[in-house]
Amino acid sequence: MSFSNAKVLSTEPLANNEAEWAKLVKLTYTDPKSQTRTWESAERTTRPQGCDIDGVGIIAILEKPTGPELVLQKQYRAPVDKVTIEIPAGLVDEGETAEQAAIRELKEETGYVAKVAETSPMMFNDPGFCNTNLRMVHVTVDMSLPENQNRQPQLEEDEFIEVFLVPLTNLYAECKRLEAEGCAIDARVGTFAEGIECAKKFKLLT
């Protein structure tokens, strides 16, 4: 897929009453010395009632004879005006658990059908800026299933996603290569790659 036509055309202020997905809020709080302070924060407006998270990230690893490979995707993101390297991810719908959202999003974005193996603690994306949070859901993908051999993603009209695989052993080097090509590395991908490198350095994988 070519992303050459994707680019930001203009930037302008956005009032809260015009925003569909997010809003800015002013927080008043007391610090550890009981001094009153204020903070500017952003919040998603899409979190379902009664749900404790906004979305999920999905760690889908395909076990192959040549070694495990991570499912990644390329997608143009207007806020950074770049093609980003991401794991499959998405927002939780009304009435969904994190696990249900992960299975649905993986199928929609990549076509892979999976089963949940593990769910992470709640994680906050950028707590100095916003309250957006998620859980990482680890899934297993049975490549013997016909639907995984002939993937059928179910992308929305405004979604343009290219799915690709990267060997886990090469993930850090691949992130550096893709950045050099002009891509932006999503923090979840970069942090995962850093973790693998730390495990190698400190011999945690023996």
Disulfide bonds with the S-S distance in Angstrom:
none
